[in-house]
Amino acid sequence: MIRSRRIVLVPFCALAQGIRAQGIVRNYPAVVTPVISCLSEHNVNIHQMPCPELCFDRLIRRPKQKSAYADERCQLGYASAANLVTAQVEMYMSNGYEVVAIMGIEFSPSCAVSLITGPPPKRIQPGQGFFIEALSHALRAKGKNIPFIGIKTSKPEDAVRELRILLKEEG
């Protein structure tokens, strides 16, 4: 059998919803099935990125806004994780792999791609989580232009649609 050389990097919680903050897992108890099924259907390798929040906080934790992770210790952790993932992306690419996309989880203070949760009255705001910000910056610094796709667990079909477009164009 021929090895697939396409890969998508997914946030840790796309494969392990049980590690997310308490009270926010509503749609998928473990795996964000539509996204993972799409990748499997297209024979795309799945790389699970680290969850920086597990390093800063406890496994059982309350939901927090982005500002809760703005301190220096967390920022150094985000930078370290972003550098690790960037090195892994470079390794894949230098060995002939196609990094199709990097995915994040919307509304996450760490992994949001385009929407974060803010304070009232405007709870949903445009913005990226700290890890995605650090990762996109690290990749740009290395000249890597990889699409980012945000997963809304309440509406994963949007992310699946974006994935399918990329997989058809690049497959």
Secondary structure, 3 states (H helix, E strand, C coil): CCCCCEEEEECHHHCCHHHCCCCCCCCCCCCCHHHHHHHHHCCCEEEECCCHHHHHCCCCCCCCCHHHHCCHHHHHHHHHHHHHHHHHHHHHHHCCCEEEEEEEECECCCCCCCEEECCCCCCEEECCCHHHHHHHHHHHHCCCCCCEEEECCCCCHHHHHHHHHHHHHHC
